[in-house]
Amino acid sequence: MASSLLDPRIKLRHVSCFLEVIRQGGVVAASQTLGLSQPAVSKSIGELETLLGAPLFDRSGRKLVLTSQGEVFARHAMSAAAAIREGIESMDLQRSSQTVVRLGALPTVEVEVVPRAVARFIRSPLACRVHVESGPSTHMLAMLRNGSLDFIVGRLASPVVMNGLVFEHLYSEQLTFAVRPGHPLAGKRSLTFRALEPYPMLLPPTNAIIRPIVDSLFIAGGAARFSSEIETVSNSFARAYAMENDAIWTISKSVVAHDLQTGQLVALALDTSASHGPVGITLRSNEQPNMVTAAMMGEIRLAAAEVASAQASA
């Protein structure tokens, strides 16, 4: 008689409790997440250690730490849990046409990276409905935390707001100051930031990720006050205003890359090398993306690599 694929003595609750204790960092938090009593979780861990014949946690300190045997088993247990989860999600996808990938696109990526990625994704075998949210960083970070978004693509937020979130770096880019071709400063070489003072400035809002970088450039360049300051997160408004007025648009270079290539806008000759910043994917920590979300993220990575390559060769 053929042996069972799995040891019948090891139950799903054993593995579930074990992985949740690792994820939560302790028995108390794991029991609360699982909706079980603390003794029940401790009992399951103890039973699993007995069945495996090895201690999985070092209990000598105040915090549970995986033993070398525990680390080995954890790798296999995590892989098994992920495979089961993907199998369940695959069945759900077949039963439901309501699957949605919800992503936030900051201005840095909403012109080139995200459109390319979405175009590929909707032609893929895992294609489903895609919701793309835009807006200021604080708005989308709040949506990510409450589960309204699966992930955000754009510049890395300030470290003080990244608690509970993780960031995957894809590429880096710098800011540019764009104007219409007939602007008085267009074509002039070796400009200083003080030369911008007589003109209206189109700026990101004070709560935008790139605003502190912009302000630092102005301070380092000795620029004080401008004739007027217009704050906006709308690329459409800023583009139209800059093309019709002598305003200077401060924006991530990739946002206006096409306008610069076609000559609709011109980049001022300013040193913005200090504005280089990381662009990537932000998502909730300790959370494994489902299959379709992972597929969408894969397309984001591919599109980002193409954009980064184009910027490097420009």
N, C-alpha and C positions, 0 to 999 in steps of 0.2 A: 504494500500500500504506500503510495507517494506521501511524503511528509508535507505538512502545511507550509504555505509560503511564508507565514508569519508565526512566531511563537504565540500560541493561543493564550498564554499566561499574561502577556503584555497587552494591556487594553489601551484604547485611544485616550482614556482619561489620564493614564500614566504619562504618556508623551505630551498631552496637552498641558498638564500641570507643570511638567519639567520645562517646557519651552516658555510658558508664561512666567515662571519664576525667573528665568534668564532675562526675559524681555522687560519685566518690571523691576528687577534687581532685588527681589525679596519675596518671602512667602506672604506677608501681610497684603502687599499691593496686588500680588497675583490672585489671592483669594477674593479680593474685592472685585477685580476684573472678571473673574470666572463665575462670581456669584456663589462661591462655596465658602465653607468655614475654614479658618486657618488650620485647625487640626486635620480636616479632610485633605487639604493640599499637602500638608506635611506627611500624612500617612501614605498618599500616593507616591510621593518622592521616595519615601523609605521602602515601599514595596518594590519600586522600580530598581532601586539600588540592590535590593536583595535578589531580585530576579536576574540582574546583570552580574551580580557577584563582585561589584566594585563600587566604591564611594564616588558619587558624582559631584558633590560639593564639599569644599573645605569649610568646616564650621568653627574653626579655631578662633577666627576674628569676629568682629561685630557685624561684618557683612559677608553674605554667602559668596564664595568664589569657586568657580569651576575647577575641579581637579583635572589632571591631564587626561584621565579616562573620561571625565565629563565633557571635556572639549571635543574629544573624538566622537562620542555619541551625539553631542549637540549638532555637529556638522551633518551627520547622517539624518538625524531627526528633523532638522530644518529643511533638508532637501526633500524628505518624504512628505512633510507637511505642505511644502510649496507645490509638490506634484499633485497631491490630493486637492489642494485649493484650485489649481489650474484645471483639473478635471471637472470639478464642480462648476467653475466659471464657464468652461466650454459647453457644458450642458445648458447652463443658463442662457448663454448666447444663442443657442439653437432654439430655445423656447421663447426668447424675447426679442422684439425688434425695437425695444425702448432703451437699449444701452447707449449711454452718452459719455463722451470724454469731455471733461470741462477743464480748460486751461486758461491761465491768465497771461496776457502778452503785454509786457511793458513797451514803451515807445522804441526802445533800442532794437527790438526784434520784430515788431508788428508789421514792418514794411517788407523785409526780405526773408528772415529765417522762418517765421511762423507760416506765411502763405505757401512757401515751398513745401514745408513739412506737411501741412494739411492737404495740399494737392496730391502728394504721394500717398498719404494715409487713406484717403477716400477711394483710392484705386487698389488698395491692398485687400487680402482675404479677410482681414479683421475689421474692415471699414464699418463704421457706425456713425451715429449723429455726433457732430462736434460742436461744442459751445466755446467760443472764444470771448473772454472778458477783457476789457481794457479799462484803464483808469489809473489814478495815482497808486503808488506802492502801498501806502497804508491801507487803502480800500481793499486791494487784492490780498494782502497778507492776512487781513481779518477774514476774508472769504476762504482762504486756504486753511486757516486754523479751525473754522467752524464746519469744514467739510464741503463747502459750496464749490470749491475748486479742487481738482486733483493735483495740480502743480502749477507753478508760475515759471515763465521764461523771461529772463532779462538780467539787468545788472544786480550784483550782490547787494543786499540791503545792509544797513548798519548792523554791526555785531550785537548791539544792545536790543535789537528786535528779532534776533535769530534764535532765541531760546525755544527749544522744541522743534526746530526746523533744521534741515540739512541742505547743503548747496553743492551741486556738481558743476565744476568749472568746465566750460566748453571753449571759450576763447576770450581774448581781451581786446578792447578798443578804446579810442580816445574821443574827446569832444571836438566839435568844429564850430566856427562862427560863420554862418552863411548869410549872404546878402544877394540882392538882385544884381544882374550884370552892370546896370547903370549906376550903382551906388557910388558915392564920392570916394569911398575907401577901396573899391574893387580894383584889383590890379596893382595896388601899391605894395611895395616890398618892405619887409622888416618893420611891421607895425608894432607899436606898443599898446598895451591895454588901455592906457590913458587916452589914446587916440579915439577910443570908442565913446567917450563920455558925452559928446554933443549929440549922440544919436539915440533913438528909442531902442530899448533892449527887450527882446522876446525871451523870457526866462522860464525855467521850470518852477513850479510852486515851491514854497519853503519846505514842504514835507516830501518832496520828490527825492529819489535816491541820489541824483546827480547834482542837486542844488548845493550841497556843501562843497563839492568839487569845483563848481563854477565860482562860488564865493571865494574859495582859496586861490583860484587863478587871478581873480580881480585884486585880492589883497596883496598877493605876491607881485602883481604887475603895477601896483600903485594906483589902480583905478578907484575913484571914490563914488560920486553920484553921476547918474545918467540923466539925460533930458526927460526921460520917462521910462517906467518899467511896466511891462505887461506880462503877467504870469498866466501860463496856460499849459494844459496837458494835451491839447488838441493839435495834432500835426497838421490837419487840414486848415484850421484857422491860421496857425503860424505860417504855413507855407504861403497861403493867399495874402496875408498881411505883409510878409517880407517881399513878395513879388511886386506889390503895389505901393510900397512905401520905402523909406530909407531906414527901416528898422533892421536890427542885427539879430539873427536867430541863433540862440545857443542851444545846440542839440547834439546827440550822439551821431557820429559820422555816418553810420550805416543807415540812419533814417533818411538822410538826404543824398545818399550815394548816387541814386539814379538822377536826381536833379543836378548834381555836380557833373555827372558824365554827359548829360544832354545840354548843359550850359544854361539851364533855367535858373540856377543859383550858382554863386561863386563863393569859394571858401576864402576868407581873409587870411593874410599871411601872418598869422599869430603862432607863437610857440605854445602848443597845447600838449606837449609830450608828458607833462606832469598829470594829465587827466586820464591816463590809461587806467582802466578798471575791468574787473572780471565780469564776464557775461556767462550765464548758465541756467541750470534748472534748480528751483527751490521746491522742496516738498516736505511733508511732515516726517519727522524722524520716527524710527521704530514702526514703520508701516510699509508693507510690501505692496507696490502697485499691482493692480489686477492685469490680466493679460492684454486687454485692449489699451489700457493706459500705458503699459510698458511698450507696446508697439508704437503708440504715438510719440512717446519719448525717444524711441529709437530713430524715428523720422526727424525729430528735432535735432538730435545729435548729428545726423547726416547733413541736414541743411546748414547747421552751424559750421560744420567743417568746410563746406563749400564757400560760405560767406567769408570765413576767416582766410581761406586760401586766396579768394579774390582780393581781399583787402591787402594781403601781404604782397601780391603781385602788382597792385595798383601804383 
